[in-house]
Amino acid sequence: MAQNDNLKRAKKEKNDEFYTQWADIEKEIMAYLDYNPNVFRDKTILLPCDDPEWSNFTKFFVQNFEAFGLKKLISTSYAAESKKIKTWQPTLFEMQNPHYDADKSRTNGKIFTLDHDTNQNGKIDIDDLQWQYLEGDGDFRSDEVKRLRDEADMIITNPPFSLFREFLAWIVEEQKQFVIIGSMNAITYKEVFKLIKNDELWLGNGFQSGNAYFGIPKDQVKEYAFGVYDSQTNLVKFRNCCWFTNIDHGRRHQPLQLMTMVDNIKHSKHKEIKEQGYPKYDNYDAIEVPYTDAIPGDYDGIMGVPISFLDKYCPEQFEILGLDDHREEWRGKGPDLNGKTLYRRIIIKKR
């Protein structure tokens, strides 16, 4: 099965147990700190849909609580029944804790909080993380998790892929800062692209070489193809994932180094650019640019570029006019070229 199909299947089957790797979290979060060393200082961070018994988000922020200058860390996890993991059983961490309740362990989510040195050993670390059962199953749409959202300054997590659209709306509703993982295809959702166009959402620093590796429960290893699922590491590889955020980072402001239109036609590594140049669309006045690195730096007109352009988008260099068409209508498909409809295109113009 193709890597991009894995996300489609996850959404269809509501298979949402994908555990983000520590190195990927660290790479992303450090990009915001490099741009602004105080970005997390005195902030309350909520990590919903996260279970520190399995996931790395909470562990990462606990370890860096003092270094980042956090005010408070809150994590919530889904109930075992909500996760639909067939072979689930409580961890020793939970069973050996005085809070352990066999019934609630299956039906209730958990809340983990960290805000001070509870054991008074002179440092704030994993031993100071406190937890208890939630009243409900930990769904982010519940009133109790909404209250935690309202308390937080930032929302950071890998939300359920099947609920990405709803999860993002849940964040935007209260105008929170956020760093979340989703499918690159989410760019084409009408409500998501509107945020991108209005400069209210952009792509994060990104996964190493564009590859995202997620851990999965053992019982969810199904039809992953060789090279996609690694049985030695229990990791699934996706190329169609990215970070979405409204927190600034330096990579976002690095302009693309581009050749002129003449030089592209002469020297481009892409055969179709050399042979065809930059044809205009059939249905509106813009040129087709099938590759981000082939954008002509001296062209002042309107261009259609692939959605992967957003990974290199510098708002000081280009203006985003729309998706598929710079008009108000929403085609839901790409522009027409030589009588054929292309895949989705972002419509841009040089500033």
C-alpha positions as CSV (number, residue, x, y, z in Angstrom):
1,M,0.0,0.0,0.0
2,A,1.3,3.5,-0.9
3,Q,2.4,5.7,1.9
4,N,0.0,8.4,1.1
5,D,-2.9,5.9,1.1
6,N,-2.1,5.1,4.8
7,L,-3.5,8.4,5.9
8,K,-6.6,8.0,3.8
9,R,-7.2,4.6,5.3
10,A,-6.5,5.9,8.8
11,K,-9.2,8.5,8.3
12,K,-11.7,6.0,6.8
13,E,-11.2,3.4,9.5
14,K,-10.7,6.0,12.3
15,N,-7.3,4.4,13.0
16,D,-5.7,7.2,15.0
17,E,-3.1,5.6,17.1
18,F,0.1,7.0,15.6
19,Y,2.9,7.9,18.1
20,T,5.3,10.7,17.1
21,Q,9.0,10.2,17.5
22,W,11.0,12.2,20.0
23,A,13.5,13.4,17.4
24,D,10.7,14.7,15.2
25,I,9.2,16.6,18.2
26,E,12.5,18.0,19.2
27,K,13.4,19.1,15.6
28,E,10.1,21.0,15.3
29,I,9.9,22.6,18.7
30,M,13.6,23.8,18.6
31,A,12.8,25.7,15.4
32,Y,10.4,28.0,17.3
33,L,12.9,28.4,20.1
34,D,15.7,29.3,17.7
35,Y,13.5,32.1,16.2
36,N,12.2,33.2,19.6
37,P,14.0,31.9,22.8
38,N,11.1,33.0,24.9
39,V,8.3,31.6,22.8
40,F,7.2,29.1,25.5
41,R,8.1,31.2,28.6
42,D,5.4,31.6,31.2
43,K,3.0,29.7,28.9
44,T,0.5,27.0,29.8
45,I,0.7,24.2,27.2
46,L,-2.1,21.7,26.6
47,L,-1.2,18.4,25.0
48,P,-4.6,16.8,24.2
49,C,-5.0,13.4,22.7
50,D,-1.7,12.5,24.3
51,D,-0.8,9.6,26.6
52,P,2.7,10.0,28.2
53,E,2.7,6.3,28.9
54,W,3.1,5.8,25.2
55,S,3.6,9.1,23.5
56,N,6.6,11.4,23.5
57,F,5.0,14.9,23.6
58,T,4.5,15.0,27.3
59,K,7.8,13.4,28.1
60,F,9.6,16.0,25.9
61,F,8.0,19.0,27.5
62,V,8.4,17.5,31.0
63,Q,12.1,17.1,30.4
64,N,12.4,20.7,29.1
65,F,9.9,22.3,31.5
66,E,12.4,24.5,33.3
67,A,14.6,25.1,30.2
68,F,11.6,26.5,28.3
69,G,10.3,28.4,31.3
70,L,6.9,26.9,31.2
71,K,4.2,27.9,33.6
72,K,2.1,24.7,33.4
73,L,1.9,21.6,31.3
74,I,-1.4,19.7,30.9
75,S,-1.9,16.4,29.0
76,T,-5.0,14.5,28.4
77,S,-5.4,11.0,27.0
78,Y,-8.3,9.0,25.6
79,A,-10.0,6.1,27.5
80,A,-8.8,2.7,26.4
81,E,-12.3,1.9,24.9
82,S,-12.1,5.0,22.8
83,K,-8.7,3.9,21.3
84,K,-10.2,0.6,20.2
85,I,-6.9,-1.3,20.8
86,K,-7.8,-4.9,21.0
87,T,-4.9,-6.1,23.1
88,W,-4.9,-3.1,25.4
89,Q,-4.1,-3.6,29.1
90,P,-3.1,-1.2,31.8
91,T,0.5,-0.3,32.2
92,L,2.4,-1.0,35.5
93,F,2.7,2.8,35.8
94,E,-1.0,3.0,36.2
95,M,-1.7,-0.2,38.1
96,Q,0.9,0.5,40.8
97,N,-0.5,4.0,41.4
98,P,-2.9,4.7,44.3
99,H,-5.3,6.3,41.8
100,Y,-5.7,3.1,39.9
101,D,-9.3,2.0,39.2
102,A,-9.8,-1.0,37.0
103,D,-13.2,0.2,35.7
104,K,-12.1,3.8,35.1
105,S,-9.0,2.6,33.5
106,R,-11.0,1.3,30.5
107,T,-13.8,3.9,30.3
108,N,-12.2,7.2,31.4
109,G,-9.4,9.3,30.0
110,K,-6.6,10.7,32.1
111,I,-5.3,14.1,32.9
112,F,-1.6,14.7,33.6
113,T,-0.4,18.0,35.1
114,L,2.9,19.6,35.9
115,D,3.5,23.0,37.4
116,H,5.9,22.8,40.3
117,D,8.4,20.7,42.2
118,T,6.0,18.4,44.0
119,N,8.7,16.2,45.7
120,Q,10.9,19.2,46.6
121,N,14.1,17.7,45.2
122,G,15.2,21.0,43.7
123,K,14.1,20.3,40.1
124,I,11.0,19.8,38.0
125,D,11.0,16.5,36.2
126,I,8.9,13.4,35.3
127,D,8.6,12.5,39.0
128,D,6.6,15.7,39.6
129,L,3.9,14.8,36.9
130,Q,0.6,14.3,38.6
131,W,-2.3,12.4,37.1
132,Q,-5.9,11.4,37.8
133,Y,-8.9,10.1,35.8
134,L,-11.0,12.5,33.8
135,E,-14.8,12.5,34.3
136,G,-15.3,11.4,30.7
137,D,-13.4,9.5,28.0
138,G,-10.9,12.3,27.2
139,D,-12.5,13.4,23.9
140,F,-11.3,16.9,23.0
141,R,-14.9,17.9,22.2
142,S,-16.0,17.3,25.8
143,D,-16.8,20.2,28.1
144,E,-14.0,19.2,30.6
145,V,-11.3,19.2,27.9
146,K,-12.7,22.4,26.4
147,R,-12.2,24.0,29.8
148,L,-8.6,22.9,29.7
149,R,-8.3,24.4,26.1
150,D,-9.6,27.7,27.4
151,E,-7.0,27.7,30.2
152,A,-4.1,27.0,27.9
153,D,-2.0,29.4,25.8
154,M,-0.8,26.8,23.3
155,I,-2.1,23.5,21.9
156,I,0.6,21.1,20.8
157,T,-0.1,17.5,19.7
158,N,-0.6,14.9,17.0
159,P,-4.4,14.9,16.8
160,P,-6.5,12.1,15.4
161,F,-6.0,12.0,11.7
162,S,-9.7,11.2,11.1
163,L,-10.8,14.3,13.1
164,F,-8.2,16.8,11.9
165,R,-10.6,19.3,10.4
166,E,-12.8,19.3,13.5
167,F,-9.7,19.5,15.8
168,L,-8.3,22.5,14.0
169,A,-11.7,24.3,14.2
170,W,-11.7,23.5,17.9
171,I,-8.4,25.3,18.3
172,V,-9.2,28.3,16.1
173,E,-12.5,28.8,17.9
174,E,-10.6,30.1,20.9
175,Q,-7.8,31.7,18.9
176,K,-5.1,29.6,20.5
177,Q,-1.5,29.3,19.3
178,F,-0.8,25.8,18.1
179,V,1.6,23.2,16.7
180,I,-0.2,20.1,15.3
181,I,0.5,17.3,12.8
182,G,-1.8,16.6,9.8
183,S,-1.9,15.4,6.3
184,M,-0.5,17.7,3.6
185,N,-3.8,17.2,1.8
186,A,-5.5,19.2,4.6
187,I,-4.1,22.2,2.8
188,T,-6.9,21.8,0.2
189,Y,-9.7,21.9,2.8
190,K,-11.6,25.1,2.2
191,E,-11.6,26.1,5.9
192,V,-7.9,25.3,6.2
193,F,-6.8,27.1,3.1
194,K,-8.7,30.2,4.1
195,L,-6.5,30.4,7.2
196,I,-3.4,29.9,5.1
197,K,-4.4,32.6,2.6
198,N,-5.1,35.0,5.5
199,D,-1.7,34.3,7.1
200,E,-3.4,32.8,10.2
201,L,-1.8,29.3,9.6
202,W,1.3,28.1,7.9
203,L,3.5,25.0,7.7
204,G,5.9,24.3,10.5
205,N,9.6,23.5,10.2
206,G,8.9,20.1,8.9
207,F,10.0,16.4,9.3
208,Q,13.5,15.3,8.5
209,S,13.8,14.9,4.7
210,G,10.0,15.1,4.5
211,N,9.7,11.6,6.2
212,A,7.5,11.1,9.2
213,Y,7.9,7.9,11.2
214,F,5.1,7.0,13.7
215,G,4.9,4.1,16.2
216,I,1.7,2.1,16.1
217,P,0.1,-0.5,18.4
218,K,1.1,-4.0,17.6
219,D,-2.4,-5.1,16.8
220,Q,-2.8,-2.4,14.1
221,V,-0.1,-3.8,11.9
222,K,-2.2,-4.8,8.9
223,E,-1.4,-4.3,5.3
224,Y,1.5,-1.9,5.4
225,A,3.9,-2.6,2.4
226,F,7.5,-3.4,2.7
227,G,9.5,-0.2,3.2
228,V,6.5,1.5,4.8
229,Y,6.2,-0.6,8.0
230,D,9.4,-1.7,9.7
231,S,8.9,-4.7,12.0
232,Q,12.2,-4.1,13.7
233,T,11.3,-0.6,14.9
234,N,7.5,-0.9,14.8
235,L,7.4,2.4,12.8
236,V,5.2,3.3,9.9
237,K,6.6,5.8,7.4
238,F,4.5,8.6,5.9
239,R,5.7,11.2,3.3
240,N,2.4,13.1,3.3
241,C,2.5,14.5,6.8
242,C,3.4,18.0,7.9
243,W,3.3,20.3,10.9
244,F,0.7,23.1,10.9
245,T,1.2,26.1,13.2
246,N,0.5,29.8,13.8
247,I,3.8,30.2,15.7
248,D,6.6,31.9,13.8
249,H,9.9,30.2,12.9
250,G,12.9,31.3,10.9
251,R,12.6,28.9,8.0
252,R,9.3,30.6,7.1
253,H,11.1,33.8,6.2
254,Q,13.9,32.3,4.0
255,P,13.1,33.4,0.4
256,L,13.5,30.9,-2.4
257,Q,16.6,31.3,-4.6
258,L,15.1,31.3,-8.1
259,M,16.3,31.6,-11.7
260,T,14.8,33.9,-14.3
261,M,12.2,32.5,-16.7
262,V,14.8,32.5,-19.5
263,D,17.4,30.7,-17.4
264,N,14.8,28.1,-16.3
265,I,13.8,27.3,-19.8
266,K,17.5,26.9,-20.7
267,H,18.9,25.2,-17.6
268,S,16.0,23.7,-15.6
269,K,16.5,20.1,-14.5
270,H,12.9,19.5,-15.3
271,K,12.4,18.2,-18.9
272,E,8.9,19.7,-19.4
273,I,10.1,23.2,-18.5
274,K,12.8,23.0,-21.1
275,E,10.4,21.6,-23.7
276,Q,7.2,23.4,-22.9
277,G,8.2,26.5,-20.9
278,Y,5.3,28.0,-18.9
279,P,1.9,27.4,-20.7
280,K,-1.1,29.4,-19.7
281,Y,-4.2,27.7,-18.3
282,D,-7.3,27.2,-20.4
283,N,-9.7,28.7,-18.0
284,Y,-8.0,31.8,-16.5
285,D,-5.0,34.0,-16.9
286,A,-2.1,32.3,-15.1
287,I,0.9,30.2,-16.1
288,E,1.5,26.6,-15.0
289,V,4.6,26.1,-12.8
290,P,4.6,22.3,-12.0
291,Y,7.6,22.5,-9.6
292,T,8.4,24.9,-6.8
293,D,12.1,25.2,-7.8
294,A,11.0,26.1,-11.3
295,I,9.2,29.3,-10.3
296,P,10.6,32.1,-12.5
297,G,11.9,34.8,-10.1
298,D,11.4,37.6,-12.6
299,Y,7.7,36.9,-13.5
300,D,5.3,39.5,-12.2
301,G,2.1,37.8,-13.4
302,I,-0.1,35.1,-11.7
303,M,1.2,31.5,-11.4
304,G,-0.2,28.2,-10.4
305,V,2.1,26.1,-8.3
306,P,1.8,22.7,-6.5
307,I,0.6,22.6,-2.9
308,S,4.1,21.4,-1.8
309,F,5.0,25.1,-2.5
310,L,3.7,25.9,1.0
311,D,6.7,24.1,2.5
312,K,8.9,26.8,0.9
313,Y,6.5,29.7,1.1
314,C,8.0,33.0,2.3
315,P,5.3,35.6,2.9
316,E,7.7,38.4,2.2
317,Q,8.4,37.0,-1.3
318,F,5.0,35.8,-2.6
319,E,1.4,36.6,-2.1
320,I,-1.1,33.7,-2.0
321,L,-4.2,34.6,-4.1
322,G,-6.2,31.5,-3.8
323,L,-6.4,27.7,-4.4
324,D,-7.1,26.5,-8.0
325,D,-8.4,29.9,-9.0
326,H,-7.8,33.3,-7.6
327,R,-11.5,34.1,-7.9
328,E,-13.9,33.6,-5.0
329,E,-15.5,30.4,-6.4
330,W,-14.3,27.1,-5.0
331,R,-13.7,24.6,-7.8
332,G,-12.6,21.8,-5.6
333,K,-10.2,20.7,-8.4
334,G,-7.2,22.0,-10.2
335,P,-7.0,24.3,-13.2
336,D,-7.4,23.1,-16.8
337,L,-4.4,22.9,-19.1
338,N,-4.7,21.7,-22.7
339,G,-8.2,20.3,-22.1
340,K,-7.1,18.3,-19.0
341,T,-7.8,19.1,-15.3
342,L,-4.6,19.2,-13.2
343,Y,-4.3,18.4,-9.5
344,R,-4.8,21.2,-7.1
345,R,-2.8,24.3,-7.6
346,I,-2.0,27.3,-5.3
347,I,-2.3,30.6,-7.1
348,I,0.5,33.0,-6.3
349,K,2.0,36.3,-7.4
350,K,5.4,37.8,-6.6
351,R,5.3,40.7,-4.1
